[in-house]
Amino acid sequence: MAKYKKVRKLTPEDAAYIAGLIDGEGTISLSRKHRGEHRQLMVSISNTEAPLLNYVKKTIGAGRITNKRTYQANHTPGLTYAISNRQALSVLELVSPYLKTYKAKRAKLILRNYVRLTPRNGKYTPAQLKERDFFIDKFLRLNPRRQAPVPASRN
């Protein structure tokens, strides 16, 4: 069985700083690694400054940094720090009080429901799958770009 690194306890200053990075340049998502798989919690921060992402990884004590693909020669190579599943859940517990954007609502929804709706063995009952699908839909709608447009009022 794999042994996962524990997320370190963060100082209030570090938690607030990392929350700012997540709010500004990061994502809180439920994504699939492979087609047909269930969605997994992922927290990531993208940046072009390796020292910044190294600080995040060292401070949190878990996660990984990967290179992003550069599509044009004049673009600066980018990097992404990512942490997933239960480790990401631990990070959200620490930084959620400091989040200010729609990501605060996403973090709150995740913290309230993710463990209950994600069995560690990956086996879901039909009722769990239905509730999880509702949860995922609600989560995805918390992104302002995904919300249904408001119909124009008639004057």
C-alpha positions as CSV (number, residue, x, y, z in Angstrom):
1,M,0.0,0.0,0.0
2,A,1.3,3.4,-0.9
3,K,2.4,5.8,1.9
4,Y,1.3,9.3,1.3
5,K,3.0,12.4,2.7
6,K,1.1,14.3,5.3
7,V,0.3,17.9,4.7
8,R,2.2,20.2,7.1
9,K,0.3,22.5,9.5
10,L,0.5,26.0,8.1
11,T,1.0,29.2,9.9
12,P,-1.9,31.7,9.4
13,E,0.5,33.8,7.3
14,D,1.4,30.9,5.0
15,A,-2.2,29.7,4.8
16,A,-3.3,33.1,3.8
17,Y,-0.5,33.5,1.2
18,I,-1.2,30.1,-0.4
19,A,-5.0,30.9,-0.4
20,G,-4.1,34.1,-2.3
21,L,-2.2,32.1,-4.8
22,I,-5.1,29.7,-5.3
23,D,-7.5,32.5,-5.6
24,G,-5.4,34.4,-8.1
25,E,-3.5,31.7,-10.2
26,G,-4.9,28.4,-9.0
27,T,-7.9,26.1,-9.3
28,I,-10.0,23.9,-7.1
29,S,-11.4,21.2,-9.4
30,L,-12.9,17.8,-9.6
31,S,-11.1,16.3,-12.6
32,R,-10.6,13.0,-14.3
33,K,-7.1,11.6,-14.8
34,H,-8.4,9.1,-17.3
35,R,-11.6,8.8,-19.4
36,G,-14.3,6.8,-17.6
37,E,-12.9,7.4,-14.2
38,H,-14.6,9.1,-11.3
39,R,-13.6,12.7,-10.7
40,Q,-10.9,13.4,-8.1
41,L,-10.3,16.5,-6.1
42,M,-7.4,18.6,-7.4
43,V,-5.9,21.8,-6.1
44,S,-3.3,23.5,-8.4
45,I,-1.4,26.7,-8.9
46,S,0.2,27.7,-12.2
47,N,3.1,30.2,-12.5
48,T,6.3,30.9,-14.4
49,E,8.3,31.3,-11.2
50,A,9.8,28.0,-10.0
51,P,10.9,29.5,-6.6
52,L,7.3,30.4,-5.8
53,L,6.0,27.0,-6.5
54,N,8.9,25.4,-4.7
55,Y,8.0,27.5,-1.7
56,V,4.4,26.2,-1.9
57,K,5.5,22.6,-2.2
58,K,8.0,22.9,0.6
59,T,5.6,24.7,2.9
60,I,2.8,22.2,2.3
61,G,5.1,19.2,2.4
62,A,3.3,17.3,-0.4
63,G,2.3,17.7,-4.0
64,R,4.3,17.9,-7.2
65,I,5.5,20.4,-9.7
66,T,5.2,19.7,-13.4
67,N,6.2,21.6,-16.6
68,K,3.4,23.1,-18.8
69,R,3.6,22.8,-22.5
70,T,4.8,25.9,-24.3
71,Y,3.0,26.5,-27.6
72,Q,4.9,29.5,-28.9
73,A,8.6,30.3,-28.8
74,N,8.0,33.7,-27.3
75,H,6.1,32.4,-24.3
76,T,7.8,31.9,-20.9
77,P,7.7,28.2,-19.9
78,G,5.1,27.6,-17.2
79,L,4.9,25.3,-14.2
80,T,2.1,23.8,-12.2
81,Y,2.0,22.8,-8.6
82,A,-0.7,20.2,-8.0
83,I,-2.0,18.2,-5.1
84,S,-4.9,15.8,-5.2
85,N,-7.4,13.7,-3.2
86,R,-7.1,13.6,0.6
87,Q,-3.9,15.7,0.6
88,A,-5.8,18.4,-1.4
89,L,-8.6,18.1,1.1
90,S,-6.1,18.8,4.0
91,V,-4.8,21.8,2.1
92,L,-8.3,23.2,1.7
93,E,-9.0,22.7,5.4
94,L,-6.0,25.0,6.1
95,V,-6.5,27.7,3.5
96,S,-10.3,27.9,3.1
97,P,-10.8,30.6,5.8
98,Y,-8.6,32.9,3.6
99,L,-10.1,32.3,0.2
100,K,-12.1,35.3,-1.2
101,T,-13.3,34.3,-4.7
102,Y,-15.9,31.8,-5.8
103,K,-13.2,29.2,-4.9
104,A,-14.2,29.8,-1.2
105,K,-17.7,28.4,-2.0
106,R,-16.1,25.5,-3.9
107,A,-13.8,24.8,-0.9
108,K,-16.8,24.9,1.5
109,L,-18.8,22.5,-0.6
110,I,-15.9,20.1,-0.9
111,L,-15.1,20.2,2.8
112,R,-18.8,19.5,3.6
113,N,-19.4,16.6,1.2
114,Y,-16.3,15.1,-0.5
115,V,-15.3,12.5,2.1
116,R,-18.9,11.4,2.5
117,L,-19.4,11.1,-1.3
118,T,-16.0,9.5,-2.1
119,P,-15.5,6.0,-0.7
120,R,-11.8,5.1,-0.4
121,N,-12.3,1.9,-2.2
122,G,-13.9,3.6,-5.2
123,K,-17.1,1.5,-5.1
124,Y,-20.3,3.4,-5.2
125,T,-23.9,2.3,-4.6
126,P,-26.4,3.6,-7.2
127,A,-27.7,6.1,-4.6
128,Q,-24.2,7.3,-3.9
129,L,-23.6,7.8,-7.6
130,K,-26.8,9.8,-8.0
131,E,-25.9,12.0,-5.0
132,R,-22.3,12.4,-6.1
133,D,-23.5,13.5,-9.6
134,F,-25.7,16.1,-8.1
135,F,-22.8,17.3,-5.9
136,I,-20.4,17.5,-8.9
137,D,-23.0,19.5,-10.9
138,K,-23.5,21.9,-8.0
139,F,-19.7,22.2,-7.6
140,L,-19.1,23.0,-11.3
141,R,-21.8,25.6,-11.4
142,L,-19.9,27.6,-8.7
143,N,-17.6,28.8,-11.4
144,P,-18.9,32.2,-12.6
145,R,-18.1,31.3,-16.2
146,R,-20.3,28.2,-16.0
147,Q,-23.4,29.7,-14.4
148,A,-26.5,29.9,-16.5
149,P,-27.0,33.3,-18.1
150,V,-29.5,35.5,-16.5
151,P,-32.3,36.4,-18.9
152,A,-32.6,40.1,-19.8
153,S,-35.5,41.8,-18.1
154,R,-38.3,43.2,-20.2
155,N,-38.9,46.9,-19.8
